[in-house]
Amino acid sequence: MIRLGALLLATLAGLFLVLTIWGDGNPRAANRPIPEVQPAAQDAEARALAVPEPQIAPAAVIQAESQTPEQVQRFPGPALRPSPEHAGETPAAELPEGPVLYVTGDRVNMRAGPSTGDRVVASLTRGTAVQPLGPQDAEWVNIRDADGRTGYVAGRFLSATAP
């Protein structure tokens, strides 16, 4: 590590030395025009002899608000409406009639298919009530949660009694 630092320092010093000796200085300075300096007396004389330029009336300024049409947001699909919590409604979190199972794990993944290789649809917490859509004693149980999402949960994480 010390050798690497020394090599880096030597390289930078060599580069600085090469640029100092053979460098042309500031390459941008060569492209800048050098203004002519006139004595004050000649400058005042030139102003007295100069023909005044005609005054041009400034163009009328048009405000951007009058030029820009009003932007209207258009969203594809159904009309947007506020969520039930903000519209003063109570969200429908009840399951339809029928058998109910409860999640017994602290956090259980509900998946799109009956294996751990399928994508996760939702994450369910302990005590969440779900409705079975198929056999309840299988290794993977097809379920529907209170939000209407369907998926599969491992049967060992479901129980008919609330935890």
C-alpha positions in Angstrom: 0.0 0.0 0.0 2.9 2.4 0.8 4.5 1.5 -2.5 1.3 2.3 -4.4 1.1 5.7 -2.7 4.7 6.4 -3.5 4.2 5.4 -7.1 1.1 7.6 -7.4 2.9 10.6 -5.9 6.0 10.1 -8.2 3.7 9.9 -11.2 1.8 13.1 -10.3 5.1 14.9 -9.6 6.5 13.8 -13.0 3.4 14.9 -14.8 3.5 18.3 -13.1 7.2 18.7 -14.0 6.6 17.8 -17.6 3.7 20.2 -18.0 5.6 23.0 -16.3 8.6 22.6 -18.6 7.0 21.9 -21.9 3.5 23.1 -21.3 2.2 26.2 -23.2 0.5 27.7 -20.2 -3.2 28.3 -20.3 -4.5 27.2 -23.8 -7.7 29.2 -23.3 -5.8 32.5 -23.0 -4.5 32.3 -26.6 -8.1 32.3 -27.9 -9.2 35.4 -26.0 -9.1 38.8 -27.8 -7.0 41.4 -26.2 -8.9 44.7 -25.8 -7.3 47.8 -27.2 -6.5 50.4 -24.6 -7.1 54.0 -25.6 -6.1 57.1 -23.7 -8.9 58.9 -22.0 -8.6 62.0 -24.2 -9.0 60.1 -27.4 -11.9 58.2 -25.9 -13.8 61.4 -25.1 -13.0 62.9 -28.5 -14.3 59.7 -30.2 -17.5 59.9 -28.2 -18.1 63.5 -29.2 -17.6 62.8 -32.9 -19.6 59.6 -32.9 -23.0 59.7 -34.6 -25.7 58.8 -32.0 -27.5 55.5 -32.7 -31.2 55.7 -33.3 -33.3 54.7 -30.3 -35.3 51.5 -31.0 -38.4 51.0 -29.0 -38.3 47.8 -27.0 -40.5 45.0 -28.1 -43.7 44.3 -26.2 -43.2 41.6 -23.6 -45.9 39.0 -23.6 -46.4 37.0 -20.4 -46.0 33.3 -20.6 -49.4 32.6 -18.9 -51.3 34.1 -21.9 -49.3 32.0 -24.4 -49.4 28.7 -22.7 -52.7 26.7 -22.8 -54.0 25.2 -19.6 -52.6 21.7 -19.1 -55.3 19.1 -18.4 -54.3 15.8 -16.8 -55.8 12.8 -18.5 -55.5 9.4 -16.9 -56.3 6.2 -18.7 -58.9 3.9 -17.1 -61.7 4.6 -14.6 -62.1 7.9 -12.9 -59.9 8.4 -9.8 -61.6 8.4 -6.4 -60.2 8.8 -2.9 -59.4 5.9 -0.8 -62.2 4.8 1.7 -60.3 6.1 4.7 -60.2 9.6 3.2 -63.7 9.6 1.7 -65.3 9.0 5.1 -66.2 5.4 4.3 -65.1 2.3 6.2 -63.1 -0.1 4.1 -64.7 -3.5 3.4 -62.3 -5.8 5.3 -64.7 -8.6 5.9 -64.5 -12.0 4.3 -67.5 -13.6 2.7 -69.5 -16.3 4.5 -67.8 -19.7 4.7 -64.9 -21.3 6.5 -62.2 -19.1 7.9 -58.5 -19.9 8.5 -56.1 -17.8 10.5 -52.4 -17.2 9.8 -50.2 -18.6 12.7 -46.8 -17.4 11.6 -45.4 -13.9 12.4 -45.0 -13.0 8.7 -46.1 -15.4 6.0 -45.8 -14.9 2.3 -48.8 -15.5 0.1 -47.5 -16.7 -3.3 -48.9 -16.8 -6.8 -48.4 -20.5 -7.0 -48.0 -23.5 -4.7 -44.2 -23.4 -4.3 -41.5 -21.2 -2.8 -40.3 -20.5 -6.4 -43.5 -18.5 -7.3 -43.6 -14.7 -6.8 -44.9 -13.2 -3.5 -48.4 -11.7 -3.9 -48.7 -10.4 -0.3 -47.2 -10.7 3.2 -49.7 -11.8 5.9 -49.2 -11.2 9.6 -50.2 -13.4 12.6 -53.9 -13.5 13.2 -55.0 -12.5 9.7 -58.2 -14.1 8.7 -58.3 -15.8 5.2 -60.8 -17.8 3.3 -59.7 -21.2 1.9 -60.6 -21.7 -1.8 -59.7 -25.3 -1.9 -58.8 -28.3 0.3 -57.6 -27.1 3.8 -55.4 -30.0 4.6 -53.0 -29.8 1.6 -49.4 -28.8 1.8 -50.2 -25.5 0.0 -53.7 -24.0 0.5 -55.3 -21.7 -2.1 -56.7 -18.7 -0.1 -58.3 -15.3 -0.5 -57.5 -12.5 2.0 -59.8 -9.6 3.1 -58.5 -7.4 0.3 -59.7 -9.9 -2.3 -56.2 -11.1 -3.3 -55.8 -14.7 -4.0 -52.8 -16.9 -3.6 -51.2 -19.9 -1.9 -49.9 -20.2 1.6 -48.1 -23.2 3.1 -50.7 -25.3 5.1 -48.5 -25.4 8.2 -49.0 -21.7 8.7 -52.8 -21.8 8.8 -55.1 -22.9 11.6 -58.9 -23.0 12.1 -58.5 -21.4 15.5 -57.4 -17.8 16.0 -53.9 -17.5 17.5 
